């Protein structure tokens, strides 16, 4: 039996980003794109999220989140967090940046790279859903993360600035932890995997 190959995700992603598009234009790698995000770029979605035109960003950091591997549309999820000041008050904030691309960027075919909006993997689907009013009238009990900005970037890339829902889930777990237990056994929030 041949030895199993362990996938180095970082190496895989570096190779994925380094591939050339069919037009021969080399794409900028995601780490460089993320490092290049400036105060102005971040201020727009943060102000929308906080519903204040006077918030000034002081500092921020970002880190990759898990998910999206295996689908050529996904270029990853990244959590941005930092602090700001609004009318003299400190304001903490966090957002998730979801990055999608045309599968054609990596040479994939029949993976939603064209203009067929009915394709199961159409790469602009989320952008169009967030730009529509479909998510404003979901049935009770069903919700989607709020979107605070959509940017079409060069090289067939889309950025979606979304609410960081992990903090909401964590707060719900803390509020209801005394109700979440089985006879003799707590089922949450003693583990960070649940909350």
C-alpha positions in Angstrom: 0.0 0.0 0.0 1.5 3.4 -0.9 2.1 5.9 1.9 -0.6 8.5 2.5 0.1 12.0 1.4 -0.5 14.7 3.9 -1.8 17.8 2.3 0.0 21.0 3.4 -2.9 23.5 3.0 -0.6 26.5 3.1 1.6 25.1 0.3 -1.5 24.2 -1.6 -3.0 27.7 -1.3 0.3 29.3 -2.3 0.4 27.1 -5.4 -3.3 27.9 -6.1 -2.7 31.6 -5.9 0.5 31.5 -8.0 -1.3 29.9 -11.0 -1.8 32.0 -14.0 -5.2 32.8 -15.3 -6.0 31.8 -18.9 -5.1 35.3 -20.1 -1.6 34.8 -18.6 -2.1 37.5 -15.9 -0.5 36.4 -12.7 -2.9 37.0 -9.7 -1.8 38.7 -6.6 -1.6 36.2 -3.7 -4.2 36.6 -0.9 -1.7 37.3 1.9 -0.5 40.3 -0.1 -4.0 41.5 -0.8 -5.0 41.2 2.8 -1.9 43.1 4.0 -2.7 45.8 1.5 -6.2 46.5 3.0 -6.0 50.1 4.2 -8.0 52.2 6.7 -10.3 53.6 4.0 -11.2 50.1 2.7 -12.1 48.9 6.2 -13.8 52.1 7.3 -16.7 51.7 4.9 -18.0 48.3 6.1 -17.3 49.1 9.7 -19.3 52.3 9.6 -22.2 50.4 8.0 -22.0 47.7 10.6 -21.9 50.2 13.5 -24.4 52.5 11.9 -22.2 55.5 12.4 -20.5 57.9 10.0 -18.1 59.2 12.6 -16.3 56.0 13.6 -12.5 56.3 13.1 -10.5 53.1 13.0 -7.5 52.9 15.3 -6.1 49.5 14.7 -6.9 46.1 13.3 -5.6 42.6 12.7 -6.8 39.7 10.6 -6.5 35.9 10.7 -7.8 33.2 8.3 -10.8 31.1 9.3 -11.4 27.5 8.3 -13.6 26.6 5.4 -13.8 26.8 1.7 -11.0 24.4 0.8 -11.7 22.1 -2.1 -14.0 24.5 -4.0 -12.1 26.6 -6.6 -14.6 29.5 -6.0 -13.4 30.0 -2.5 -10.3 32.0 -1.7 -11.0 31.9 2.0 -12.7 33.5 5.0 -10.8 36.0 7.1 -11.7 37.5 10.4 -10.8 41.2 10.8 -11.0 42.7 14.3 -9.9 45.9 15.9 -10.8 49.0 17.8 -12.1 52.4 16.8 -13.2 55.6 18.4 -16.7 57.1 17.9 -17.4 60.5 19.5 -14.8 59.9 22.2 -15.8 56.4 23.0 -13.8 53.2 22.4 -15.5 50.9 19.9 -14.4 47.2 19.4 -15.4 45.6 16.1 -15.0 42.5 14.0 -16.0 41.5 10.5 -15.5 38.5 8.3 -14.2 38.9 4.8 -15.3 36.2 2.4 -13.3 36.1 -0.8 -14.6 34.3 -3.9 -13.2 34.0 -7.4 -14.2 32.7 -10.8 -13.0 29.0 -11.1 -11.6 30.0 -14.5 -8.8 31.8 -12.5 -7.4 28.3 -11.7 -8.3 26.7 -15.0 -11.4 24.9 -13.7 -14.1 24.2 -16.2 -17.8 23.4 -15.6 -17.4 24.7 -12.0 -19.5 27.9 -12.3 -17.0 30.0 -14.0 -19.3 31.3 -16.8 -22.3 33.6 -16.7 -24.9 30.9 -16.0 -26.5 32.1 -12.8 -28.4 28.8 -12.4 -25.2 26.8 -12.1 -24.9 25.2 -8.6 -21.5 26.7 -8.1 -21.9 30.1 -9.8 -19.1 32.2 -8.3 -21.1 35.5 -8.2 -24.2 33.9 -6.6 -23.7 35.3 -3.0 -22.9 38.7 -4.3 -26.2 38.9 -6.2 -28.1 37.5 -3.3 -26.7 40.0 -0.8 -27.3 42.9 -3.3 -30.9 41.8 -3.7 -33.6 42.1 -1.0 -34.2 38.3 -0.8 -32.5 38.1 2.6 -34.6 40.9 4.1 -37.7 38.7 4.2 -36.6 35.3 5.4 -39.1 33.2 7.4 -39.0 33.4 11.1 -36.2 31.4 12.6 -34.0 31.6 9.5 -31.3 34.3 9.2 -28.2 35.0 7.1 -25.2 37.0 8.2 -25.6 40.7 7.4 -23.5 42.0 4.6 -21.9 45.4 5.0 -20.1 45.6 1.7 -19.6 43.9 -1.6 -16.5 44.7 -3.8 -15.8 43.4 -7.2 -12.0 43.3 -7.4 -9.7 42.9 -10.4 -9.0 39.4 -11.6 -12.6 38.1 -11.3 -12.5 38.3 -7.5 -15.3 39.3 -5.1 -15.0 40.4 -1.5 -18.0 40.2 0.8 -17.8 42.0 4.2 -20.0 40.0 6.6 -21.1 40.1 10.2 -18.9 38.0 12.4 -21.5 35.5 13.7 -19.3 33.5 16.0 -19.5 36.2 18.7 -23.3 36.0 18.5 -23.3 32.2 18.9 -20.9 32.4 21.8 -23.1 35.0 23.6 -26.2 32.8 23.1 -24.3 29.8 24.6 -23.4 31.8 27.6 -26.9 33.1 28.1 -28.5 29.7 27.8 -25.8 27.4 29.3 -27.9 26.5 32.4 -30.6 25.2 30.1 -28.2 23.1 27.9 -27.5 20.0 29.8 -28.4 16.3 29.8 -28.9 14.4 33.0 -25.6 14.6 34.8 -23.7 16.1 31.9 -23.2 19.6 30.6 -23.3 19.6 26.8 -21.9 23.2 26.4 -20.1 25.7 26.7 -17.2 23.9 28.3 -15.7 23.3 24.9 -14.8 26.0 22.4 -15.9 23.7 19.6 -19.5 24.2 20.6 -19.3 27.9 21.7 
